[in-house]
Amino acid sequence: MSFPLLNPFGHVAFQARRGDVHTVLIDGRVVKHEHRGVDLARAHEEVERTVDHLRATMGEEAWQKGMDPDIPETTTLDNPYTYTDYRSASTHSR
């Protein structure tokens, strides 16, 4: 485990690795327990079916736009993990 643990959700999303996972449940079913039980081929097929469904539902143009959104070159995005006094009026209030 990494310390200090400032943001539990961020820690799980960005720091945990597959070796940190003991058991995985999906829709009430145990699909991984003690590092066994993963059917990667089936998981890949499910992901492909989901992506195909989303692309068909959204339409190819909307899908492509979502994959490559327009971000103006002049936009500066705040980094919430930078410990400075900088505050952007567009994303923070005093």
ROSE-4610 file (N, C-alpha, C; in Angstrom, 1 decimal, always signed):
// ROSE-4610
residu = [M/M/M/S/S/S/F/F/F/P/P/P/L/L/L/L/L/L/N/N/N/P/P/P/F/F/F/G/G/G/H/H/H/V/V/V/A/A/A/F/F/F/Q/Q/Q/A/A/A/R/R/R/R/R/R/G/G/G/D/D/D/V/V/V/H/H/H/T/T/T/V/V/V/L/L/L/I/I/I/D/D/D/G/G/G/R/R/R/V/V/V/V/V/V/K/K/K/H/H/H/E/E/E/H/H/H/R/R/R/G/G/G/V/V/V/D/D/D/L/L/L/A/A/A/R/R/R/A/A/A/H/H/H/E/E/E/E/E/E/V/V/V/E/E/E/R/R/R/T/T/T/V/V/V/D/D/D/H/H/H/L/L/L/R/R/R/A/A/A/T/T/T/M/M/M/G/G/G/E/E/E/E/E/E/A/A/A/W/W/W/Q/Q/Q/K/K/K/G/G/G/M/M/M/D/D/D/P/P/P/D/D/D/I/I/I/P/P/P/E/E/E/T/T/T/T/T/T/T/T/T/L/L/L/D/D/D/N/N/N/P/P/P/Y/Y/Y/T/T/T/Y/Y/Y/T/T/T/D/D/D/Y/Y/Y/R/R/R/S/S/S/A/A/A/S/S/S/T/T/T/H/H/H/S/S/S/R/R/R]
num = [1/1/1/2/2/2/3/3/3/4/4/4/5/5/5/6/6/6/7/7/7/8/8/8/9/9/9/10/10/10/11/11/11/12/12/12/13/13/13/14/14/14/15/15/15/16/16/16/17/17/17/18/18/18/19/19/19/20/20/20/21/21/21/22/22/22/23/23/23/24/24/24/25/25/25/26/26/26/27/27/27/28/28/28/29/29/29/30/30/30/31/31/31/32/32/32/33/33/33/34/34/34/35/35/35/36/36/36/37/37/37/38/38/38/39/39/39/40/40/40/41/41/41/42/42/42/43/43/43/44/44/44/45/45/45/46/46/46/47/47/47/48/48/48/49/49/49/50/50/50/51/51/51/52/52/52/53/53/53/54/54/54/55/55/55/56/56/56/57/57/57/58/58/58/59/59/59/60/60/60/61/61/61/62/62/62/63/63/63/64/64/64/65/65/65/66/66/66/67/67/67/68/68/68/69/69/69/70/70/70/71/71/71/72/72/72/73/73/73/74/74/74/75/75/75/76/76/76/77/77/77/78/78/78/79/79/79/80/80/80/81/81/81/82/82/82/83/83/83/84/84/84/85/85/85/86/86/86/87/87/87/88/88/88/89/89/89/90/90/90/91/91/91/92/92/92/93/93/93/94/94/94]
x = [+0.8/+0.0/+0.9/+0.4/+1.2/+0.6/+1.5/+1.2/+1.7/+1.1/-0.2/-1.3/-2.4/-3.6/-4.5/-4.4/-5.2/-6.5/-6.6/-7.8/-8.0/-8.8/-9.0/-9.4/-10.4/-10.8/-9.7/-9.0/-7.9/-6.8/-6.6/-5.6/-5.9/-7.1/-7.5/-7.4/-7.9/-7.9/-6.5/-5.6/-4.3/-3.1/-3.2/-2.1/-2.2/-3.4/-3.6/-3.2/-2.7/-2.3/-3.1/-3.1/-3.9/-3.5/-2.3/-1.9/-2.5/-3.0/-3.7/-5.1/-5.6/-7.0/-7.1/-7.9/-8.1/-9.3/-10.4/-11.7/-12.4/-13.0/-13.8/-15.2/-16.2/-17.6/-18.2/-18.9/-19.6/-21.0/-22.0/-23.4/-23.7/-23.0/-23.2/-22.5/-21.8/-21.0/-19.5/-18.9/-17.4/-16.8/-16.0/-15.4/-13.9/-13.4/-11.9/-11.8/-11.1/-10.9/-9.5/-8.7/-7.3/-6.5/-6.7/-5.9/-6.2/-7.4/-7.8/-9.2/-9.5/-10.9/-11.2/-10.2/-10.4/-10.4/-11.4/-11.5/-11.3/-10.0/-9.7/-10.3/-10.3/-10.9/-12.4/-13.1/-14.5/-14.6/-13.8/-13.8/-13.6/-12.6/-12.3/-13.6/-14.2/-15.4/-16.5/-16.7/-17.7/-17.5/-16.2/-15.8/-16.0/-15.7/-15.9/-17.3/-18.2/-19.6/-20.2/-19.7/-20.2/-19.8/-18.5/-18.0/-18.8/-19.0/-19.8/-21.2/-21.9/-23.2/-23.2/-22.2/-22.1/-21.9/-21.0/-20.7/-22.0/-22.7/-23.9/-25.0/-25.1/-26.1/-25.8/-24.6/-24.2/-24.0/-23.6/-23.2/-21.7/-21.2/-19.7/-19.1/-19.9/-19.4/-19.3/-20.3/-20.3/-19.2/-19.1/-18.1/-16.7/-16.4/-15.0/-14.8/-15.8/-15.7/-15.4/-16.1/-15.8/-14.4/-13.9/-12.5/-11.4/-11.8/-10.8/-11.5/-11.9/-12.6/-11.8/-12.6/-11.9/-11.5/-10.3/-9.8/-9.0/-9.4/-8.7/-7.3/-6.3/-4.9/-4.6/-5.4/-5.1/-5.6/-6.4/-7.0/-5.9/-5.8/-4.9/-5.7/-5.5/-6.2/-5.5/-6.3/-5.7/-5.3/-4.2/-3.8/-4.1/-5.1/-5.5/-4.4/-3.4/-2.4/-1.1/-1.2/-0.1/-0.4/+0.6/+0.4/+0.9/+0.1/+0.5/-0.7/-0.5/-1.6/-2.4/-2.0/-2.7/-4.1/-5.0/-6.4/-6.9/-7.5/-8.1/-9.6/-10.0/-11.3/-12.3/-11.9/-12.8/-13.1/-12.3/-12.5/-12.5/-12.1/-12.1/-12.8/-13.3/-13.8/-13.1/-13.0/-12.3/-13.3]
y = [-1.2/+0.0/+1.2/+2.3/+3.5/+4.5/+5.3/+6.3/+7.6/+8.7/+8.8/+8.5/+8.0/+7.7/+8.9/+9.8/+11.1/+10.9/+10.1/+10.0/+8.5/+7.8/+6.3/+5.9/+6.7/+6.3/+6.4/+7.6/+7.8/+6.7/+6.4/+5.4/+4.0/+3.6/+2.4/+2.5/+3.6/+3.7/+3.8/+4.5/+4.8/+4.1/+3.5/+2.9/+1.4/+0.9/-0.6/-1.3/-2.5/-3.3/-4.6/-5.4/-6.6/-7.6/-7.6/-8.4/-8.0/-6.8/-6.3/-6.8/-7.4/-7.8/-9.3/-9.5/-10.9/-11.5/-10.8/-11.4/-10.3/-10.7/-9.8/-10.4/-9.6/-10.0/-9.2/-9.8/-9.1/-9.6/-8.7/-9.0/-10.1/-10.1/-11.0/-12.4/-12.5/-13.8/-13.5/-14.5/-14.5/-14.8/-13.9/-14.2/-14.3/-13.9/-14.1/-14.3/-15.3/-15.6/-16.1/-15.5/-15.9/-16.0/-15.0/-14.9/-16.0/-16.6/-17.7/-17.4/-17.9/-17.9/-16.9/-16.2/-15.2/-15.8/-15.7/-16.1/-14.9/-14.6/-13.4/-13.4/-14.5/-14.5/-14.1/-14.6/-14.2/-12.7/-12.3/-10.9/-10.0/-10.3/-9.5/-9.5/-10.7/-10.8/-9.9/-9.9/-9.0/-7.6/-7.2/-5.8/-5.4/-6.3/-6.0/-5.9/-6.7/-6.6/-5.3/-4.9/-3.7/-2.5/-2.5/-1.4/-1.3/-2.5/-2.6/-2.0/-2.4/-1.9/-0.4/+0.2/+1.6/+2.3/+1.8/+2.5/+2.5/+1.4/+1.3/+2.2/+2.3/+3.2/+4.6/+5.0/+6.4/+6.9/+6.0/+6.4/+6.6/+6.3/+6.4/+7.8/+8.8/+10.2/+10.6/+10.3/+10.6/+9.8/+8.6/+7.7/+8.3/+8.7/+9.2/+10.5/+11.4/+12.7/+12.4/+11.4/+11.1/+10.6/+9.9/+9.3/+10.4/+11.5/+12.5/+13.9/+14.3/+15.5/+16.7/+17.8/+19.0/+19.7/+20.0/+20.8/+21.9/+23.1/+24.3/+24.3/+24.6/+24.6/+25.6/+26.6/+27.7/+27.3/+26.2/+25.8/+25.2/+25.7/+25.1/+24.4/+23.1/+22.3/+22.3/+22.6/+22.5/+21.1/+21.0/+19.7/+19.7/+19.0/+19.0/+18.4/+17.8/+17.2/+18.0/+19.3/+20.2/+21.1/+21.1/+21.8/+23.2/+24.1/+25.5/+26.3/+27.6/+28.6/+28.9/+28.3/+28.6/+28.2/+29.1/+28.8/+29.4/+28.6/+29.1/+29.5/+30.7/+31.1/+30.2/+29.5/+28.6/+27.3/+26.9/+25.6/+25.7/+26.8/+27.0/+28.2/+28.2/+29.5/+29.7/+31.0/+31.3/+31.3]
z = [+0.0/+0.0/+0.0/-0.7/-0.7/+0.3/+0.9/+1.9/+1.4/+1.8/+2.5/+1.6/+2.1/+1.4/+1.4/+0.4/+0.5/-0.2/-1.2/-2.0/-2.3/-1.5/-1.6/-3.0/-3.7/-5.0/-6.0/-5.9/-6.9/-6.6/-5.4/-5.1/-5.8/-5.6/-6.3/-7.8/-8.3/-9.8/-10.4/-9.7/-10.3/-9.7/-8.5/-7.9/-7.8/-7.6/-7.4/-8.7/-8.5/-9.7/-9.6/-10.7/-10.7/-9.5/-9.1/-8.0/-6.7/-6.6/-5.4/-5.3/-6.3/-6.4/-6.0/-4.9/-4.4/-5.1/-5.1/-5.6/-6.4/-7.5/-8.4/-8.5/-8.3/-8.5/-9.6/-10.5/-11.5/-11.5/-11.3/-11.3/-10.3/-9.2/-8.1/-8.3/-9.4/-9.6/-9.3/-8.7/-8.5/-9.8/-10.4/-11.7/-11.5/-10.3/-10.0/-8.5/-8.1/-6.7/-6.5/-5.6/-5.4/-6.7/-7.5/-8.8/-9.8/-9.7/-10.7/-11.1/-12.3/-12.8/-13.9/-14.4/-15.4/-16.8/-17.5/-18.9/-19.8/-20.1/-20.8/-22.2/-22.9/-24.2/-24.2/-23.2/-23.0/-22.7/-21.8/-21.4/-22.6/-23.4/-24.7/-25.6/-25.7/-26.6/-26.0/-24.7/-24.1/-24.3/-24.2/-24.4/-25.9/-26.8/-28.2/-28.5/-27.9/-28.2/-27.6/-26.4/-25.9/-26.7/-27.2/-28.0/-29.3/-29.9/-31.2/-31.0/-29.8/-29.5/-29.4/-28.6/-28.4/-29.7/-30.5/-31.8/-32.7/-32.7/-33.6/-33.0/-31.7/-31.1/-31.3/-31.0/-31.1/-32.6/-33.4/-34.8/-34.9/-36.0/-36.1/-35.9/-36.4/-36.3/-34.8/-34.0/-32.6/-31.9/-32.3/-31.6/-31.9/-33.1/-33.4/-32.7/-32.6/-32.0/-30.5/-29.9/-28.5/-28.2/-29.2/-29.1/-29.3/-30.0/-30.2/-30.0/-28.8/-28.6/-28.9/-29.3/-29.6/-28.3/-28.1/-27.0/-27.5/-27.3/-27.8/-27.3/-28.2/-27.8/-26.7/-26.6/-25.6/-24.2/-24.1/-22.8/-21.9/-20.7/-19.7/-18.7/-18.5/-17.5/-16.2/-15.1/-13.8/-13.4/-12.7/-12.1/-10.6/-10.2/-8.8/-7.9/-8.4/-7.6/-7.5/-8.0/-7.9/-6.7/-5.8/-4.5/-4.6/-5.2/-5.4/-5.0/-5.0/-4.8/-6.0/-7.2/-8.4/-8.4/-8.8/-8.9/-10.2/-11.0/-12.3/-12.0/-12.5/-12.2/-12.9/-14.0/-14.7/-13.9/-13.0/-12.4/-10.9/-10.3/-8.8/-8.4/-7.2/-6.6/-5.3/-5.0/-3.7/-2.6]
